[in-house]
Amino acid sequence: MSTEGESTEAPEAPRSPEAPRSAPPAPSVLPPGFDVLMFVRPLAVVAVLAMLLGRALGPSVRGLVVGLGRTGDLIELAGAAMSQFFLILAIVGTLGLGLSALRAGLPAVVRFGAVFASGLAVIVTLLSAVSRVPADSLVLVGGVACALALLAAWDTMRTPFARATAVMLGLLGLGGLARVASVLIVMRDGVASESLARIARGVSTAGLLLDGAAMAVAVGVVASRGKKLTSPATLAALAVALFATRQALAGTSDEAAAVNLLLARAAKHLVMRPEPLVSPVLATFVAFAAPAIAIAALSTRTLTPALSGAIALLLVARGAPDVPLCALALVLASLATVLASRDHRGLWAAISRAESTVEEGPGESGEAKGARPS
């Protein structure tokens, strides 16, 4: 019997349940301008470097050791250059994210709040680069940045994969408002100055506790990427923070080593002002833990890139929303979080990376893993 003209293809074999699962396709229609989210993580790396060099190490190295004059000047110059570099990139990133927020279909209050906070933060930061900005303007931009953080947290809470970042954003927004309130209390001139100073330190203590809760959430987010209670990145970050705290406290003595004195000076620049009514050990540990956890978040491969960058930016801005660069970092983190919660492409990319990391064992390649003996 002739089989000419008939198909000779074998019927398609049923798919093995052990075959790797493919991620559902991303929505074909997304609000325009979401590609700017790919720059959030590199921008956060620059922000952490600017925090360490420009805010902590640069101002602390001058006069540290006899004969270190030229080296100290170079380190201080490097810190100032890194801060200026972050200033330029942050302004460009804020404008880009702000334009994306206008076209992303956000609620009206979030959309117009993002535009107002972005414009104010950019203007004040540019002014601070060329002249001294009045304290009232700094407090205003800090309060507006914290208000935007609360709005972004409220909007992002409805998205499950970004909910932890939204909680962190809300806690740091409330902590920033406490910092702004304490600064306003200190700025008042009255008869009972000592009592006002104590009230300001009490409000600053509330802000420190809120910041600590947000950092605990950040540790949980980073550790949960590996489906464990802890991760090497978080353990290393906390260990570095503990070591730096111990050496900084030892640097307060008259016969302290140069490294300990450097860490003690850096802690003074990172601790909240007015100083909270807590032990100096706790305040110093929180100050050093913030950049360490930010580095851990950026080094965790399976985190959604935009959200990991937002977490790092939040930790950079922690405790100082009235500082122009920190206010700009807080605005960047708020915009990145609310936009990343609507970009499901980044979510599926993170899921794919996590599944590939779990499925590929040591010594196994992707081709050998799916092979079966014939």
N, C-alpha and C positions, 0 to 999 in steps of 0.2 A: 504494500500500500504506500502510495507516494505521500511524502510529507512536505512537498515543495510549497512554499508560501506560508507555511505555518511557523509560528514562533517557537524557537528552541530555547528561550530563556527559562531558567529555573524559577519557580515561585520564590518570592522574597521571604527569607527566613525570618521567623519572629525575633524581635529584639530581646537580647539577653537582659534579665533584670540587673545583672552586675555591670552592664555597660555604663560608662560615665554619663551622668545626667547633664544635659545642656541647659544653660540658663534661659529663662523665657526672654523673648526679644524685648528690647527696650521700646517704649512707645515711639511710634513713628513721628508724632507731632509733639514737639517740646517748645516751650517758649524760647524765642531767640536770645542769643547772648549768653547761654550757659557755658560756652567754652571758656569763659574767663575763670571758671572755677579751677581749671588746671593750674593756675598760677598761685592759688592760695597757699598750697604747701611750700613751694619755694620761697614765697614771701614770708611765711612763718619761720623758715630757717634763718633768713636774714634778720628777722625780728629778734630771735633768740640770741644770735651773735651780737646784735646791737645792744641787747640788754646786758650781756656778760661783759663785753668790751667797753661799751660807752657809759653804762650806768654803774657797773660794779667794779671792774678792774681798772679802767682808765683813771678815774678820779682817786683811786686808792693807792696807786703805785708811786706817786710823786713823793720824794723824800723818804722812801722806804729804807734804803740801804745807802751808805756812803759810796760814791762812785757809780751809782746807777742813774745818774742824771740823764745822759743821752738815751739810754734804753727806756727809762721811764717816760721821757718825752715822746719816743716813738710809739710806745704802747698807748699813751694818752691820745696821740694823733690818730692812731689806728682806730681807737674807740670813737673818736669824733667823726672820722671818715665813714665808719660803719653806720653810725647814727644818721648821718646825712644821706647815705645811700638808702637806708631804710625809709627815711623821710620821702625821698623822691618816689621810690617804688610804692610806698603806702598811699601816697596821694593819687598816683595813677591807678592803683588797684581799687581804691575807694570810689573814684569816679567811674571806673568800669563796672564795679558791682552795683553802684547806685543806678546807672543806666539800665543794667540788667533787671534790677528790682522794679523799675518802672514798667517793663514789658513782661513781667513774669506772672501777672494775674494775681498779685497779692491783695489782701484786704486793703481798703482805702487807708485806714489808720496806719497800717504798717508801711504801706507804700509812701505816703507823704511824710511819715516819721523818718523813714530811711533817707529821703531826699533832704529833709531839713537837717538831720543830724550829720549826714555826710558833708553837706555844704558848710555847716558851721565848723566842723572839725577840720576840714581842709583850710578854711580861711584863718582860723586861729593858729593852726600849725605853721602856715606860711608866715604869719605875722611874728610868731615866736622865733623864727629862724633869722629875722633881721632886726628885731627890737624886743624890748621887754614888754610882755603882755600884762595888763593889770590883773590882780588876783581875782577880782570879780568875774572877769571874762574866763579865767581858767576854771573857776568853780562852775560857771554856767555851762561850758562845754563838757565838763565832767558829768554834770547832772543830766544833760541831754543824751550823752552817750550811754549812761546807765539806763535811762528811760527807754532808749531804743533796744537795749539788751533785754529788758523785760518784755517789750512788745514782741521781739523776735522769739523769745522763749515761749510766750503764750501761743504764738502762731505755729511754732514747730512741735509743740507737745502732741499734736494730733497725728504726727508721723512716727510710727513705731521705731524704725531703725535710727532715727535722730533724736529720740526722746531723752536719752541719757545726756547728750550734748545740750539739749534744751534745758534740762534740770541744772546742769552746770552753769549755763548762761544766766538763768534766773538767779541762782545763788550768788554769782559774782556781780550781777547787776545790783542786787540788794546790798551786798557788801560794799560796792562802790558808792551807793547812795549813803551808806553809813559813814564812809570816809569823807564824802562831800559835806555831810552834816557836821562832822567833827571839825572840819576845817572852818566852816561857817561859824561855829561856836567860838573857836579860837580867835577868829577875826574880829569878834565883837569886843568893844572897849567898855568895860563896866567896873563898878566898885569891887564886886566879888569876883576878882580875876582867878583866885585859887579854886574856888568852887566851880567856876566855868571850865577851868582847865581839867578838873577831875571829871566833870560831865563829858567833856570832849574825849578824854581817854576811855571813859566807859562806853561811849558810842563807837570809838575805834575798836574796842574789844569785841563788840558785837560784829563789826565788820570782819575782824580777824577770824572769828568762829565761823561766819558764813563762808569766808574764803577757804578755811580748812575743810568744811563740808564739801565744797566744790572740788577741792583737790582729791578728797577721798573718792568722789564720783569719777574723777579722771583716772585714778588708779584702777578702779573697778572696770572702767571702759577699756583701758589698755590691756588689763589682765584677761578680760572676757574674750578677747579676740582669739586666744589660744585655748578657750574652753576650760580654763583652770582658774583656781582662786588667785594664783600668783603667776607671774611671768618673769623671765630673766631680766627684761627691760625695767619692770617696776621694782624688782628687788635691787637691781644695780642703782637705780635712781634714789631709792630710799637709803641705801647704804652710803652712797656718796653724800647725800644730804646730812646724814648722821655724822659722818667723818668730818665734813666741813664745819658742822655746828660745834663739834668737840674742839677742833683746832681754833675756831674763831673765839670761843670762850677762853681758851688758853692764851689767846693773843692779847687779852686785856692786862696781863701782868707787865711789870717793867722790864723783865728779862725774857720777853717772848721772842721766839724765832721770827725770822722775816716772813716766812710763809704764814705763820699764825697771825702776825700783825696785819698782813695783807687781807686775810679772810675776815679778821675783825673789822677792818675798815670797810670791806665790801658789804658785810652784814649791816652796818650802819646806813649804807646807801639803799639797801633793799628792804629794811624793816619799815613798817607803816609809820607815818607821822600824822597826828600825835601818837606817841607810843602807847600801846594797849596795856591794860591792867592785868597782865599775865606774866608768867616767868620769862626772863630773857632767853632761857633755853628754848621754850616753845616758839617764841617770836622769831628767833634766829633760825630754828629748824624749818618753819614755814617759809621764811624768806629764801632759804637755799633749796627747799624741796620744789618750789614752783618752777624754776628753770630746769631742774633735773627731770621732773615729770614731763615737762614740755619736750625735752629731748627724747624721752622714752616714747611719747606719743608719736613723734615724727619718725622714729626708727622702727616703729611697729608696721610691718609690711602689709598686714591684712586689714588695716583700718581703711575706711573710705578716705581717700586723699584729702578732699575738701574739709571733711569733718575733723580729721586729725590736725590739719592746719589751723582750723578754728579753735580747737582745744589749746594748741600751743599759743596762739595769739591771745586767748583769754588769760592764760597763765602769765604771759608777758605783761598784760595790762593790770594784773591783780594788784589791788591796794593803792593804785595811783591813777584814778581816772581824771584827776585834775592836771596831770602832766600831759601836754599836747600830744606827744608821740604815743603815750599809753591810751589816751582817749581815741586816737586814730586807730590803734590796734583793736580796741573794744568795738568800734564801729565796723571795722573789717570783719571781725569774728561774728558779729551779729548778722551782717549781710550774707556772709558765706554760709552760716548755719541755715538761715531761712531759705536761701536758694538751693543749697545742697539737699534739703528735705524734699524738694520738688524735682530733683534730677535723679531719676531711677537708673540711669546709665551708670553712674558712679557706684550705686548700690550693687548692681549685678556684676560690675567689674571686681568689687571687693569680695563678693561671694565666690566668683570664679577663682580668684587668687587663693582664697582660703581653702576651697575644695582641692585645688591642685597641690597645695602644700600638704594637706592631710593625706591625699591619695598616693603621692609619690614618696615611697620609702627610700632609705639609703640603699644605693646600689641598683635601684630599679629605674628604668627609663619609661617614658610614656608608652612606647611601642611594645616593650617587653612585658609591661604590666597587663596589657589586654590580650596577649597571645595565649593560645590554648594548645595543648598537645593534640596532634591530629590522630 
